[in-house]
Amino acid sequence: MDIPFDSWHKAIYLRHSQRKYSGEIPDDEVTERIERVCNEFRPFPGARAVLVRDPAKEVFKGAVGEFFYKVTQTPYYITFIGDMNSSNVQSVMGYLGEGVILEATALGLNTCWVGGFYRPEEVLKQINLEEGERVLGITPIGYSKEESDRVGVSSKQYRRKDLSNLIISGDADESWVKTAVEAARIAPSAGNRQPWRFDIDEDSITVSTNSRRRDFRVSRRLDCGISMLHIELGALVSGVKGSWEFLEHPEVARYRIN
Ligand SMILES: Cc1cc2nc3c(=O)[nH]c(=O)nc-3n(C[C@H](O)[C@H](O)[C@H](O)COP(=O)(O)O)c2cc1C
């Protein structure tokens, strides 16, 4: 599947995490487009997304805290499944899952990456896994309960680190680099920890993670995979194509322009 980079890049700036839903079921055309992106957006091996068109029932858990409210009344949810024998499974999962989330956002649907506060055993009652696979995260998908929180209406955005704290070498003077790292800067991450760091070279951007710690029950490499897609979307809307090379810790991957 070719990346619809214009609409996904716009969606970066429209998306926010939404946890309270109206229960309204998306119409057939919207649902089919979500099914299609789940089935067809497979940029790298080792990860897949599956739409669950049944009520989430006991799937979402609650916890008291700034970010982790319980998800309620979502009509559908999407599971993000990784093949744990595949190298780079976490970063590939982040990249692929974020593609699905941005397509949903472009269709006017609200979402929320959920890595910790759900019950995997309940998810497993509704999907089938192949050997070696694990659910690495899920997202509710539907319309927010409050009109003011809907995609395109809300201007809600969490605080993000300054680019000066994220760029470890090089600078973002070139216009494609600026668009790319700005898009990556506002990516979502577990607990809003923003673990991505960037090394900028003449023809490449390298994404690294700031630690090996796995708090919020989510690998930082998964967050970095999300920021990788945002980098690529920023490059593509600037007319710059490239490709990814996966790297060893603390580096995650390098986007080198063609
Ligand atoms: C991989 C990942 C896992 C997350 N897990 C949870 C979660 O378990 N529960 C939750 O309420 N929010 C979760 N979030 C949402 C983050 O808290 C949210 O993305 C971050 O605070 C930034 O806010 P925004 O998405 O509205 O921009 C997760 C986000 C990511 C990317």
PDBQT file of the ligand as one rigid body, heavy atoms in Angstrom, charges set to zero:
ROOT
HETATM    1  C1  LIG A 301       2.726   3.039  22.930  1.00  0.00    +0.000 C 
HETATM    2  C2  LIG A 301       1.767   3.853  23.747  1.00  0.00    +0.000 A 
HETATM    3  C3  LIG A 301       1.123   3.298  24.836  1.00  0.00    +0.000 A 
HETATM    4  C4  LIG A 301       0.189   4.043  25.568  1.00  0.00    +0.000 A 
HETATM    5  N1  LIG A 301      -0.471   3.459  26.605  1.00  0.00    +0.000 NA
HETATM    6  C5  LIG A 301      -1.480   4.113  27.232  1.00  0.00    +0.000 A 
HETATM    7  C6  LIG A 301      -2.277   3.461  28.223  1.00  0.00    +0.000 A 
HETATM    8  O1  LIG A 301      -2.050   2.292  28.582  1.00  0.00    +0.000 OA
HETATM    9  N2  LIG A 301      -3.316   4.143  28.754  1.00  0.00    +0.000 N 
HETATM   10  C7  LIG A 301      -3.614   5.439  28.376  1.00  0.00    +0.000 A 
HETATM   11  O2  LIG A 301      -4.592   6.001  28.878  1.00  0.00    +0.000 OA
HETATM   12  N3  LIG A 301      -2.853   6.113  27.466  1.00  0.00    +0.000 NA
HETATM   13  C8  LIG A 301      -1.816   5.468  26.869  1.00  0.00    +0.000 A 
HETATM   14  N4  LIG A 301      -1.066   6.110  25.894  1.00  0.00    +0.000 N 
HETATM   15  C9  LIG A 301      -1.393   7.478  25.487  1.00  0.00    +0.000 C 
HETATM   16  C10 LIG A 301      -0.356   8.521  25.953  1.00  0.00    +0.000 C 
HETATM   17  O3  LIG A 301      -0.541   8.818  27.313  1.00  0.00    +0.000 OA
HETATM   18  C11 LIG A 301      -0.482   9.779  25.077  1.00  0.00    +0.000 C 
HETATM   19  O4  LIG A 301      -0.187   9.440  23.752  1.00  0.00    +0.000 OA
HETATM   20  C12 LIG A 301       0.467  10.899  25.518  1.00  0.00    +0.000 C 
HETATM   21  O5  LIG A 301       0.133  11.338  26.816  1.00  0.00    +0.000 OA
HETATM   22  C13 LIG A 301       0.390  12.084  24.549  1.00  0.00    +0.000 C 
HETATM   23  O6  LIG A 301      -0.926  12.561  24.436  1.00  0.00    +0.000 OA
HETATM   24  P1  LIG A 301      -1.655  12.644  23.036  1.00  0.00    +0.000 P 
HETATM   25  O7  LIG A 301      -1.692  11.234  22.473  1.00  0.00    +0.000 OA
HETATM   26  O8  LIG A 301      -3.049  13.150  23.323  1.00  0.00    +0.000 OA
HETATM   27  O9  LIG A 301      -0.883  13.555  22.137  1.00  0.00    +0.000 OA
HETATM   28  C14 LIG A 301      -0.094   5.394  25.199  1.00  0.00    +0.000 A 
HETATM   29  C15 LIG A 301       0.593   5.962  24.104  1.00  0.00    +0.000 A 
HETATM   30  C16 LIG A 301       1.499   5.211  23.387  1.00  0.00    +0.000 A 
HETATM   31  C17 LIG A 301       2.162   5.813  22.199  1.00  0.00    +0.000 C 
ENDROOT
TORSDOF 0
